[in-house]
Amino acid sequence: MSPQSRPGGRPDPASAAAGGAHLAAQWGLPLGVLLGALAAARLPGAGGALAAGAAALLAAFTVHRLRLRIRAASQERGSLSEQLVQSQKLAVLGELSSGIAHEINTPLAVIGQEAELLRADLEALEHGPAREALGRRLDSIEAQVRRCGDITHGMLQLVRKAAPVLQPVVLAQLCEDMALLAEREARRREVRIVRRYAPGLPETLTDPPQLKQVVLNLLVNAVQAVRPGGRVELAVGPGAPGWSEIQVRDDGPGIPEENLSRIFNPFFTTKPPGQGTGLGLSVCLGIVDRLGGTLGAANAPGGGAVFTVRLPEGANPPEPGPALAR
């Protein structure tokens, strides 16, 4: 006869209790719940045995769920601590960047002026291989001076907290103006910019020059991310109630998952050395934050990357719920 059954096929209470005790030990059941299950096993008949096993199993499952929740809460707390440390590092970096940018701009201005004088002297030389070689070297010097200027300009924009000057703006028209500027780079790379503007959108209170900088930066990044023959989509439409959205989507390779949480960090770039400063998206994020909106990045389901700017339509926007989180 099986130790787990009695004549007639009824379960043995002691065996059922022992099974419940085994489950309790395996899942880390508290001693009080275990004793309660064992007490239920003393009830007469098969009902007591079944009650004991069910009680142990249910309690074990509950404890297991609690353990998972505690583990998730611990991981979230660790993630928040890392974000706090990172934000403190960025604050220190911002303070240092401002001073460094000002110090670098002075010698850069001198180098730029000397390059202009050399350019004037070069024009006085006779045409020949020597003049062409000097011209190429001078072109390289001027290009690197402009690049350094872009870097210091970006560093200063990163730390500046200029209050936005809000004005009513038609977002579709503002985005179209920036699309026309970006089309020169797009045509050179054989990339199409497709517009999708929703009709009848209300005007949005925002700072036009600052928002133009954001849209143009996102468009140029998207154009540079796709191959010849690729496509960039610029969309303007309604978002959640009280909000408008601007989306820039490309059909390029997308953003590696390990980089999604870092692409807005200052000086982080996926471009080859010498082709990016890593400040553009950081500056854009700061601008959108000051405008009271959000800027998010994701990989599109069909491939490529999509950047979404969400802006309040009025001066007192509703709270951005989970759907508007960055």
Residue, then its C-alpha position, 0 to 999 in steps of 0.5 A: m500500500s502506498p504511504q500516501s493513501r489509505p484503503g479506498g484511495r483516500p489520502d493520508p493526512a500525515s503524508a499530505a502534511a509531510g508534503g506540505a512541510h517539504l514545499a514550505a521548506q523548499w520555498g522558505l515558508p515562515l515557521g508560523v505558517l508551517l505550523g498552521a499547515l501541520a495543525a490543519a493536517r490533524l483535522p479528521g478525514a481527507g478534508g484535513a489533509l487536503a487543507a494542510g497541503a493547500a495551505a502550505l502551497l498557497a503560503a509558499f506561493t505568497v512568500h515567493r511572490l513577496r521575495l520577487r517584489i523585494r528583489a525588484a524593489s532592491q534593483e529599482r533602488g540601486s538603479l535610482s542610486e546610480q542615476l543620482v550619482q550620474s546626475q551629480k557627475l553631470a552637474v560637476l561636469g557642467e560647471l567645469s565645462s563652462g570655465i574650460a569653454h571660455e578659456i579655450n575660446t580665447p586662443l581659438a579666436v587668435i588662431g582664427q584671426e591668424a588663419e584669416l591673415l594667412r589666407a590673405d597672404l596666400e592670395a598674393l602668392e603665384h599659382g603653383p603646387a606650393r600655393e595649393a599645398l599651403g591652401r589645403r593645410l590652411d583649409s584643414i586648420e580653419a576646419q579644426v578651428r570651427r570644430c573646436g568652436d562648435i564644441t565650446h559653443g555646445m558646452l556653453q549651451l549645455v550649462r546655460k539656463a536661459a529662460p525661454v521666451l514663450q510665443p504662440v507658434v504653428l508647429a507645422q510651419l516651424c518644422e517645415d522651415m527646419a525641414l527646408l534647411a535640412e534638405r540640403e544635407a539630405r539631397r547631398r546624401e540622397v535621402r528623402i524627408v517626408r512630411r506628415y503634418a496633422p491639420g487643424l492643430p492649435e498654436t503652441l506656446t514655446d520659444p521658436p529659436q530654441l525649438k528650431q534648434v532642437v528640430l534641426n538637430l534631430l533632422v540632421n542626425a536622422v539624415q546622417a544615420v541612414r544610407p543613400g536612398g533612405r528616408v526620414e519622416l517628420a511628423v507633427g500631430p496631437g498627443a495626449p490632451g493638452w499636448s502636441e508631438i513632433q516625431v523624427r523617424d528614420d529607417g537607419p540601423g536604429i539605436p543599440e539597446e545598450n545605448l538607449s539609456r546613454i544617448f542623451n549623456p553629454f559627450f556620448t556619441t556613436k559617430p566615428p571619431g572626428q564626426g560628432t561632439g556628443l553634445g547635440l542631444s544633450v543640448c536638445l534635452g535641456i532645451v525641451d526640459r526648459l520648454g516644459g516638454t519631454l524628449g524621448a528616443a526609441n527604436a521603431p518597430g519596423g527598424g530605425a530610430v524615432f525621437t519624440v518631442r512632446l510640448p504643452e500647448g499652453a502655459n499651464p500644461p496638464e501633468p505629463g502622465p506615464a505615456l509622456a514620460r521620457 
